[in-house]
């Protein structure tokens, strides 16, 4: 008897990661494809997903899960996705019309949080927040073992205020992700020095004594630790998982953030700060797991 799989597809701003996901969250036959550019209608993405599904013709695919960034409604409408250029694109309906399989379109950070809780570093915790920190910041919340997402904008903490008055593309000033994200570190370092670099480079330069990088890293920790303290006071998570590109900064970042959080807390319970171990896979695995849950 052939084993059935969900096909998990994680759509990013530049690449699409995909793979077969078992009902237990095991990932196999991974692949990567370029994300179609200049595709505000979503038509090119739908055609690409058809192509991806066809490339997995050998095993039995029971369902398809597609994770996309931005604000995604419960019925699979990409209400707003800055990186993909979507505004009200009904991806789930579009895919259902061309795929002869059950399909579920979900929020990418929610999917990553589901995967971290089911098969990743958050398995030991019933109450956990997964912070996806890359170009921006968003959170996936699990309470009492269940994803908490009462409406599509829950978890968009990247647009909460800080004391750092940097303008944000959302129209506000001082948003968290303008200081405490990988994209912010890269942009802010370039603005102050004229040098193009990466977030990893800024972390490294800060450790080597570069004054601009040290200042930006201190602001990063201050803003992010403040957000974690608010999450701890309101939700009481046992752990906060650092995922996304900044997780590659490793143990130094984890220790520095845990220290900064502890210094801002008195009687509240500080959550354990944990690094994701396979953050590049979690969107794909979570999309598959959420597709299984929806079938």
Secondary structure, 3 states (H helix, E strand, C coil): CCCEEEEEEEECCCEEEEEEECCCCCEEEEEEEECCCCCCCCHHHHHHHHHHHHHCCCCEEEEEEEEECCEECCCCCEEEECCCCEEEECHHHHHHCCCCCEEEEEEHHHHHHHHHHHHCCCCCCCCEEEEEECCCEEEEEEECCEECCCCCCCCCHHHCECCCCCECCCCCECEHHHCCCHHHHHHHHHHHHCCCCCHHHHHHHHHCCCHHHHHHHHHHHHHHHHHHHHHHHHHCCCEEEEECHHHHHCHHHHHHHHHHHHHCCCCCCCCEEEECCCHHHHHHHHHHHHHHHHC
